[in-house]
Amino acid sequence: MPDLAVGLIRVRDGTQRSAEQGAGIPPYVVEVMVKISNRGESVANETTTRFWVRGPDMDQELRIVATPAVPPGDEVEVTATWDVRNRRGNYGIAVTAEAFSQIEEVRTDTNSANIGVAVLDARVDIVESAE
């Protein structure tokens, strides 16, 4: 069976993108990136990854992202964008792979990870990371 796991969550704001990486992305849009790996022994078919943000002015789903099939021992990177314009303070971002229990897995306790970030003037810094 497959066994999806959420890896380290990373964020990249406008100050951290090269001109090429930022082409077409406004400076107040943050990319939230995570690697989803398959630790199981069979292909994990296409699933859905959920990004959720909690903070002083929001507690809601950020994005639902289609996650392609992941062969055993491989990983894919999934990215969501977050408009941080007019936001400031500390936020928690939770990422859940296989968010809607679409496939049967060996384990499900590795399907989620969280990160804490501080937002100020469209800049985002990691303040707490958990894998």
N, C-alpha and C positions, 0 to 999 in steps of 0.2 A: 504494500500500500504506500501511497505518498505520505509525506510528512512536511508540511509547509512551516517555515519559521520566519519571523520578522527579525531582520538584522538591525544594525545601527541606523538610526534616523539622523539625517543631516538636513540642514537648512542653508539656503544661499540667497542673500538679499542682493539688491542692486549694486552695492559697493563691492561685492565678492564675485561679480560676473565680469568676464572680459567682454569687450565690445562684440565679439563674435557670439559668445554665449547669451548675451543680453539682447541680441537683435530682435526687435519686435516686442520685448517684454518691458513694460513700464517700470521705473525704478522703485515704485512702492509695492511691487508684486514680489513675493517671496516664493521660492521653490522649496517644497518639502519632499525630500527624496529618501527612499528606503529600498534596501535589497531584500527580496523575498527568495529564500532558498528552499530547495526540496531535499530534505535529509532522508527521505524514504527510498524505497527500492523500486518504485514504479512512477510513471509520469503523473504529475498533478495536472489534471485538465484545467482549462481556463476557469478562473474564479473571479472574485471581486474583492478589492481591497478598500477598506473604509478609513478615511482620515477624519478625525474629530478634534475640535479645538474647544478648550475651556479657558475662560479668563474673566477679567473684570466686566466686560461688556458682551460676552458671548459664551454660549454653551451649546454648540451645534455641530452638525456634520459639516465638514469642510468640503469634502469631495468623496465620490464613489468612483473608483478607477477600475476598468476592466484589466485583469491581470492575465497575460498569456499563459499557455501551458508551460510547465517547468519540468524538464527531464530530471531523472534522479541524479543527485550530486551536482546539479546546476543551480543557477540563480538568475533572477531578472531584477532590474531596477524599475521601480514604479514612482512616478512623480505627480504631485498635486501642486496647484498654485494657490496662494493666499494673498488677498489684497489687504495689506496692513495700513492703508491710508487712514489717518485719523485714529489709529489704535495706539495705545501705550500701556505698558504694565507687563506683568508676568502672565504667561499663558502656558497651558499644558497641551501638548499634541499627542494624541493616541492614534496608533496605526494598528489596524486589525486585518490580517490576511485571511482570505476565505471567510469573509465577514458574514455570509448568509448560509454557512454549512452546506455548500453545494456538492462537496465531495467527501467521501469517507477517508479519514486519515488515521495514522498510527497514534498520534498525539494531537491535542488541540491547545495544550497549555503554552505552546511556544508561538501561537498565532498572533500575539499582541506585544507591543512595546510602547513605551512612553518617553517623552522628552519634555523638559521645561525650557522655555525661551523667554527672554526679555525683549520687548518691542519698544523702540523709541525712535520717532522721526524716520520711519520706514527702514530702520536698521534692526536686525534681529541677531541676538547673541544667545548661544546655548548657556543655560545656567544649571541645568541638571540633565544628565543622560542616564537612561536605564535600558538595558538590553534584555 
